[in-house]
Structure formats: structure tokens, C-alpha cells
Amino acid sequence: MQIMSLSHQLDLNGDGTLSRWEFLEALKWAYHLPGNLIMEGLGNVPHLSTWLGIEASAATGYASLGSLPAVVLSLIFWVSVLCGLFSLHMPARRQKEQTVSKPPLRLGHQ
């Protein structure tokens, strides 16, 4: 099974160097990759792809790759990755603030 979402060529004009517009196209391809992979995976499930109207397989063509649902799925993926990266830093900071701001626990009457 060939995965069309993964077939990408960096040197698009074949001159042997990576120009600025080719670099921007590579970034665009990397942004679209998660959504296209999800769409292509769903496109290979026959009943689900016809129900959702996804055309992302060798039998139906690849019209759904790069479509609005694929872009939205990519956006959701990248936002969740960024939130996950930001939250890796936050628990240590919160724990440090909680240990400083908590009053000591006293048992019994004084």
C-alpha cells in the first residue's frame, strides 16, 4: 500500500539546491502531513469513507488530501502538540508555587 501523503520531494525544480520557496513548500507539506495522513487512513475504510465523502485512496483518487477537513485536522494536531509542549514546563512551575504559598498544616487545637 502506497501512502501518497508521504511522497514529497524537497528539490522541486531539480537544480540541486534548496531555494526559499522550496523550503516554504516543505514547511507547508509538514503542516498538512498529520491531517492528510488521517484523511488517507479514513479513506481506506470503505463504508466510512463513503459516509464521510472522503476521497483519499487509490480506488477513489486523492481529492480529499489538502482539503479543508484535512487542514482543520492538521491545525488541531499542531495546536495540541504546542499545548503539550507548553504544559511540560508548567507543572514544575505550579508545584513550586504551591509549595511556597501553602500554609503549614497544623493538627489539633492550639
Residue pairs with C-beta under 8 A, 6 or more apart in sequence:
1 44
2 58
3 37
3 40
4 40
4 56
4 62
4 65
5 33
5 36
5 37
5 40
5 65
6 33
6 37
8 26
8 29
10 18
10 22
10 26
11 17
11 18
11 22
12 22
12 25
13 19
13 22
18 26
31 74
31 78
32 65
32 66
32 70
32 71
32 74
33 74
34 73
34 74
34 77
34 78
35 69
35 70
35 71
35 72
35 73
35 74
35 75
35 77
36 56
36 65
36 66
36 70
36 74
38 70
38 73
39 54
39 56
39 64
39 65
39 67
39 69
39 70
39 73
40 56
40 57
40 62
40 65
42 48
42 49
42 52
42 54
42 56
43 49
43 54
43 55
43 56
43 57
43 60
43 64
44 56
44 57
48 54
49 55
49 56
49 57
49 60
53 64
54 64
54 69
55 61
55 62
55 63
55 64
56 62
56 63
56 64
56 65
64 70
